[in-house]
Amino acid sequence: MQQLPLILRMMRRRARKGPAARYDVTWERAVPMPGADGNTLLTDHYAPVTGEPCPTILLRAPYVRGGFPWNYLYGALFAEQGFHVLLQSSRGTGGSDGEFHTWRNEAPDGQAAVEWIRKQEWFTGDLFTLGASYMTYSQLSLAAEPPPEWRGAIAQVGLLNPQPFFWPGGSFALERSLVGGLGMFGQAATFWDNVKAVLRLQRHLRRATLGLPLAEAYQAPFGGRRLEFERWLAAPDADDPYWEGADVTGSAAALPIPVTLMTGWHDLATDQVIELYRRRHAAGLPVELLIGPWTHTSSLGEGWTETFTQALRTLRGETPAQPVRVHMGGIDEWRDLPDWPPPGRPSALFLSAGTLRSEAGPGSTTFRYDPNSPTPSIGGALQSPTQGTHDNAKLEKRSDVILFDTDPLPDAVEVMGEVRFVADASTTAASGDLFARLCDVSPDGKSINVCDGLARIAGGRTEVSLGSTAHRFRPGHRIRLLVAGGAHPRFLRNYGTGEPPGPATRMVTTDTTVRNTSFVVLPVV
């Protein structure tokens, strides 16, 4: 073991909002650890300087050994609180042997890591798992055969089922696939490797998102073909053999140890996290849920104080008075709750000539969607600069976006739970999408996004889940429903032809009609 790199030592000495360090920290880089089939998986070990026994935390991901921020946020900060921390690069990434697969190797390689940990003289018999994003998936993959030493799992802004993560609402999630692909395929071993990969993506982003065919255009940011990306793109259906065995929700829902779940209202898979919470809560299993006003990335920045504090409580066996803590939008307030969602009543608002009313009326609204000039993704669950809560003025000025408003509210309205848009809609093309967004419009006309979602138009009614939220619309504000034909490149633009998106080179414009029998359902508390 040796002292931490200079940059980490400097960062540990700076003023902090979190708890004071309990120990100094040493580390050992690139420890060879056997994988499930004998491949060598490289692991960085961060250790507190103490003779006292300390529990162990395991984190596994393709990018977790790539330097900052992982070495600081997880390696240094948790080790200084009295934990052995192991950051392991997944198979075929970060210097580890073998071939990377999106999900198939995480369970067996995780079990192999636990077997190695058992044999170390510093191991006390108490193992925790931790981590954000892919680290959530890799740790909960162990739930199919829980190691007896496993004492708790702390899952931050993660996913449990890759298929709807890459194909939400029946549309390919282009932006998250490109950004996620950088982390998975980049072989980034250092912070500067990551920086170079991000700059390469920015340089080639226009071609990767607007070039045709996509099966060729996507290659530019990666410097060549990536078979895993092509497998995602070619498997839109949940029953495709590629996804068989990928969903870990069921085994995670039955895991008998404490599980702490953290996500953001604008995270990439908030619905999956909430579903796991609800299944565990219904089964009477130990579970906590924290949802902040965060995106996928801001949870590790502006949200770190909350998430780090919550993680330490779980690691130390502390139980809060209430299992659920959520941030209330519109008033910037935290709520502690006994369950999620809280009891409420569904309130339906029908579309009517640019307004939202309590009763349905005749009529319809038609807009034209042109995939050659696709409606852009602004605000919401993005990984680009406009992510999160955003002013929708630029988006709402477009001719391919239609808006429906309530009158100014005489009293406050609190919405807590899943928002749905039930659309009676049709399109003139072979295929079309509906993007719907709930907005809070202040008296000065500023429109802020609350939650949103997309679905492929089906025959008859099309139901669009706008995801879940906790938001108070204040008196004098208006509730707005924004409807469009897409949100590109967050969701791949619908070409209108119904052809598989990878090899397609043809696009057609579509006219989409939304009838006034359509309505949005708000879970009013």
N, C-alpha and C positions, 0 to 999 in steps of 0.2 A: 504494500500500500504506500502511496505517496501523497504529498499535499495537493490540494486542489489547484487547478490552473489559476493564474494570476487574476484573470477577469472575474472568476467566481469568488475568489477571496475578497476582491474589491467590492463586489456586489453584496456579499454577506455583511460587510462592515457599514454599508450605507444605512441611512435612517429607514425604518420599516414601519408598516402599519400593523403587521402581524405580531405573534408572540416572539419574545426574545429567544435567541438560540440557547439551547441547553448544553450543547457539546460542540467541540470543534469537529471537523470532518476531514477524512482522508478518502482516497479513491484508488481503484485499480481499473485500468482501461483494457478493453478487448479481452476479457477472460474467456477462454474457449470452453464452451459447454456443449455436451452432446445433445443433438435433437433426437426425434423419435426413431429415425432410421440410421443414426450414427453420424449424420452430417454435423459439422461444427457450427454452432450458433454463437456469435460474439456477444458478450455481455459486459457492461460497465457496472462496477460495484462501488457504491458510496457507503461509507461506514462511519458511525459516530466514534469519536475517540473516548473510550470508556472501558473499564473492566466489567461493567454491569451487563447482564444479559439483555439483549434488545431484540424485539420482534423483527420480522422480515417483510418487506413489501416487494412484490414482483410486478413489473410493467413490461409489456411486450408489444412491439409495433415495428413496421418497416423503417420508420424515421426517428425512433426514440433516442438513438445514439448520435443523432446529427448535431450535437452541440446545443447552443442556445435556441429556444428557452427551456428545453427539456432538462438539460443538465443542472440548470438553476432551480426551476420550479419544482421538479420532482427529485432530482438527485440531491442537491445541496440542502434545500429547505426542509425536506422530510428527514434526511439523515441527521441534521442538527437538532431535531426534536427527539432523537433516540431510536432510529430505525435503520436497519440494514436495507438499502435500496438497490434493487437490481434492475437495470434497464437493458433489455435484450432486443436485438434486431431480429425480426422475423426471417424465416427461411428465404434465402435468395435476395436479401436486402442488406444494406449497411455493412457489407463484408462477410455476412453469414453465408455458409454453403447452401447449395440446393437451388431449386426453382421456385419462385414465388407463385402462390395461388391466392386469390382474393380472400378465401376463407377456409379452404379444406385442411390446411396444415396446423391451424392454430390450436385446436384441442390436443392432438397428439404431441406437438412440440411443447405446449404448455405443461402437459403431464410429465414430459421428460425433464423439463426445467425443475419441476417440483421434486422429482426423484433425485436430481443432483443436489438441490438445496438440502434435502434430508441428511445428506452425508457430510455436510460442512460442520466443523467444530463450533462455529459461532451461531448455528441455528438453534433456537430455543424450543422449537415445536409450534410456534405461533406464526402463521403466514397470513398476510393480507394481500389483496390485489387492488390496483388503483389505476387511474388514468383516464385521459380524454379521447374522444373520437374513436379511432380504430382500437385503441387500448381498452375501451369498453367491450368491444366485440371479442377481442382475444381473451380477456379475463373471464367473461361469461361463457365462453366456449368450454371452460372447465366444468361447468355446471352439470354436464351429462354424466360425469363421474367425479363428484366433488372429492378432492383430497381431504383426508381426515384432519389435517393440520390447518385447513382453511378457516379463518376466524371472521372474515368480513370482506365484502366487495364494495368498492367505491367507484361508481360509474359516472363519468362526467361527459356531458354533451356527446353522447354516444349513439350507436345503432345496434340493433339486435337481429335485423333481417335485411340482408343486402339487396334482395330483389326489389322491394318497394322503395328502398333508398335510392337505387339507380333508375327506377321507373315509377316515380310517384304520379298517381293519377293517370297512368297509362302513357305518359310522355317521358322521353329519355332526359334525365337530369344532366344536361351537357356541361354546365359550368362546374358543378361539384365533381363530375367525372374527370374533367381536365385538371382541376386543382388537386383532387385526391390522387389522381394518377401521378402527379409530380412527386408526392410523398411516397407513393407505393413503388413506382418504377425508377425513381431518380438515382437510386444507389447513393444518396447523399450521406456522406460520412462526417461532414463538418458543416458548421454554420454557413461558410462561404459557398459550399456546394449547393445549399438550399437557396442562397441569394442568387446564384447564377441560374438555377432552374427557374426561379420566379421571373427573372429578367428575360429569359428565353421565352417563357409563356407570354409575357406582355408583348414581346416583339412579334410573336406569331399569332396573337390572339384573334385578330380579324380573320386571318385565313382559316384558323382552326374552327371558328364559330360560323363563318359565312361561306366557306369554300365548299364546292361540290365536286365529287361525292364525298360525304363525310368520312367514309372508310379510308380515304387518302388524305383529306385535309387535316384530320386530327393529328397526323404524325409529326407535323412541323414542330410543335413545342417539345416533343419527346425525342426528336432527332432520329426518327424511324418508327417502325411498327412496334406495337405493344399488344401481344395476343390477348392479354387479359382485358384490355379496353375493348377490343373487337368482340370478345365473348360477352361483355356487358351489353354492348350495342346490339348483338344478335339474339339476345334472350329477353324479349319484352314480357313473356308470360311466366307467371309464378310456377307453372307446372313444367317448365323447361328442365330437362335433365341437369343442366349446368347448376341450377339452384338447389337440387335435391340434397337435403341435409343442412342447408345454410342457415335456416332460421333457428336461433337459440332461445327464442322467447319462452317456449314451453319448459325447457329444463331450468332456465333462470327463474321462472315463476314458481318452481317447486323447490328451489335451493333453500335449505333450512337455516343458513347462516344469515346474519344481518346484511342487508343490501341498502346502500345509500345511493339515490339517483339524483343527478343534477342536470338541468338543461336550461335553455333560454326560450323565451317566447318567439324568438326569430332564429332558433337553431334549425339544423338540417333534418332532424328526425325526432322532434318533440313528441309527435304522436306515438312513436314506438316506446319512448320512455314512459309516457303516461299510461300506456296500455300495460306495460310490465308492472308499474306501481299498482294499478287497479286489480290486476290478477293476484298479486302477492297480498294486497290488503284484504281482498275477498277471502283468501285462503287462511288469513290470520297469521301470516308469516312476517317476521320483522322487516320493515321497510320504511325509509324516509324519502321525501321528495322535496327538492328545492328547485324552484323555477324563477329565474331572474329576468331582467329586461335586456337580455344579452343575445348576441349572435353566436355563431359557432366559435369565432375567434375571440370576441370581446370577453367571453367568460373567463379567459385566461389572462385578461388585462384588467379592465375596470371591474370585472366580477371576481378577481382572484381573492380578495380579502374574505368575501362571503364563502366561496367554494373551499378555500384552504381551511378556514375555521370549521366548516361543516365536516371536512374530511378528518381533521384532527379529532373531533368529537367522536366520530365512528371508530377511529383507530384506538382511542382510549376507553371505549366502551360506554360513553356517556349517551344518555337518551333524552331528547328534548321533550318538553311538556306536550307539544303537538307534533305529529309526524310530518305535517305538510307546511311549507313556508313558500308563499308566492308573492311576486311583486305585482302591485296593482297599477296598471297604466292609467294615464290621465290625471293622476293625483300624486304619483311618485311615493307610494306607500307600500309597506310590507304587511302581509296578513299571515297569521299563524292559524291553521285550520286542522280539524280532526280528520278530514278526508278530502279527496278531490274527485269530482267537482262537488262544491257545496250544494245543498238542496236549492232548487229554483223552479221556475216555470218556463216552458218554451213559449216564445212570443214570435209570431209570424208577421212579417211585413211584406206586402205584395208590391210588385212593380206597377207603376202607373204614370206614363208620360213624364218621365224624369223625376218622379217622386216615389216615396215609399209610403204605402197606406196600409191600414189594418184590414181592408177588404179588397178582394180581387175585382178587376174591372176589365172591360174589353180593350182590344188594341195590342200593339206589339211595337218593338223597336228593332231596326235592322242596321248592322254596320258591316263594313267591308274589311276583310283581313287579307293583306298581301304579304306572303312570305318573302318576297324580294325586299320588302321594307318592314320587317317584323316589329310588332309592338315590343319595346324594350323592357327588360327587367330593372326596375328601380325600387329600392327598398325591400325589406323582408328578409327571407332566409337566403341571403347571398354570401359570397366570399370575396366580393369586389367592393370598391370604395363606397357605393351607395347602400350598403347593407344596413339592416335594422330599421329603426324608425326614421322616416324620411318625409320631406315635403313632396307631395305628389303633384305639384303644380305643372311641372313639365310634362308628366305623363298624362294628366287629365286634359291637356290642351289638344291631344291628338284626335284625329277624326275616327280612328279605329277603336276608341274607348268611349263607352257610354256610362252615364252617371245617374244615380237615383238617390234622392235625399228625403229625409223627414223634414217636417217643420222644425224650427228651433224648439228644443226640449224645455217644457215648463219646469220639470224636476229632473234631478239626476237619475241616470239609468246605469245600473251596474250589471255587467255581463261577465259571467264566470263559467267557463266550460267550452264545449265544442260548438262552433258556429257552422251552419250548413246553408248552402244555396241550392234550392230545388228548382231546376230550370226546365221550363217547357220551351225547348229550343231546337232549331234545325239549321242545316247548312247546305249550300248548293253544291259543295264539293264532295268528293268521295270520303273525305275525312276532315274533321275540324275539332278544335279544342275550345273550352271555355275557361277563362281565368277570371276569378272573382275575388274581390278584396273589400274588406270592411274598413272604413275610414272614420276618423273623428274630425269633424270640421268645426273650427272655432268661429266665434262671431266675426272675426276679421277675414274669414274666408280661407284660412290656411288649413289644408287637408293633410292629416297624418295617418299613415297606414297602421292598422291594428293587427289584422291577421288576414291570411289569404290562402288560396289553393287553386289547383287546376284539375280538370277532368276531361276526358275525351267524350265528345258528344255521342250519345247513344240514341237508339230509337225510343220515342216517347220521352219520358223525363230523364234528365241527367242530373245526378246529385254531385255537387262539388263540396268536399269538406274543406272549410277554410282553416282547419286546425283549431286549437284551443287558445283561449286568452283569459286574462283577468283585467278588466278595463272599466273605468268609470267615465261615462259621458256626462259632463257637467251641464247644469242648467244653461240654456242659451246656445249650446252646441247643437250641431245636427249630426245624425247618423247617416253615413253615405255608403252605398254599395257601388263599387266600380266593376264594370264587366268589360272584358276584352277577349281577343282570340288567342292570346299567348302572352308570354313574358320571357323573351329570348335575351341572353343565352341560358338563363336559369333553367328553363325548359326548352328543349330543342324545338324550333319553329315547326309547325305542322305544314308539310309540303302540300297538303290537300289532295294527294293522289292515292293515299292508302298504301303506298309501296313501302317495303322495308327501308328504314332511313339510312342504313350504311351505304348501299350502292346507288341510291336514288340520285338522279340528276335533273329531274323535271319537277317544276312547282306550278301550282295554279292558284289564282285568287279565289276567295270564297266570300259569299254574302251569308252572314249568320243572322237569323231572326230569333229574337227572344220575346216570347209572348208575356202578356201581363198576368197570366195565370202562374207565372214564376214567383217564388217568394224566398226570402231569407229568414232562417230560424235563429233567434237569439236566445241563449240560456240566461234569462234575466233572474237576478237574485233579489 
